[in-house]
Amino acid sequence: MKRKIGTQLEDEVYQELKVAAAQQRRAISELIEVAISDYLKRKKRRPGHRTGLKRFLDSPAFKLTDDDFRQTIEADFYDQ
């Protein structure tokens, strides 16, 4: 069963939503439902779950010497 809701959006967001719906030949309500559903699925992840980016950013820094860094930056990988 579908339920009617009311909400307010900034004009710019609404205009972009209208354009996206028209380009995809879908109803605005369908795009909103998909967006909310995707958001809720991401929120249902088990507590404490960290994304790959979060794990990477939380990991200890690389132990890279200045010389190693310079060699890596100066290497031309297209010639390898």
N, C-alpha and C positions, 0 to 999 in steps of 0.2 A: 504494500500500500504506500502510495506517495503522500507526502504531507507538504502543504504549502507553507512557506516561510517568508518573512520580509526582512530585508537588510538594506543598508546604505553603502554605496561605494563612491569613491572619489570619481569625478567626471572623467578624468584621464584614464583611470583603470576601466571604467565602464566602456569607454570608447574603444579601448584596446580589446576588451572582451568581445564587443560586438563585431569588430573586424575579424578576430580569430574565429568566432563562431561562423561568420559568413564564409570565410576562406575554407573552413572545414565542412561547410554545409551541415552544421549541427546546431542544435538549440543552445541558447545561452545557459539554460538550466542544466543541460547535459554536461557542458564544460565545467560548470560550478560543482556539480555532483561528483564528477571524476576527480577534480582537484581536491575536494574535501575528503573523498574516499582515499585517495593516495596519501594525503596528509595523515589521516587517522591510521592507516596501515603502518606508516613509518613510526608513528608514536607508540604502536603496540609492541614494538621490539622489546625484548626482555630488558628489564632494568639493568643498568650497568653496561649495556651493549655500546661499544664505541665503533664509530665508522673507521675505515682505513685511514682517512686523513687525520682524524683525531688521534689514532694510535701512533701515526707517524710523527705528528707534531708533539706528542707527549713523550716520545722516545728520547733517549740521551743523544746529545749532539755527536756528530761524526768526529772521530779523532783523525783529522787530516792536517798534515803540516802545510805551511805556506808554500813550500816547494812543490808538494804533491798537487795542491790546488792550482798553482800556476801552470804546471805541466798539463793538467787536465783541461784547463781553459784554453791553453795555447795549442793543444792537439787538434789537428785537422782530421776529423773523423771521415770526411769524404774521400781522403786519399788512402784509407786503410782497406 
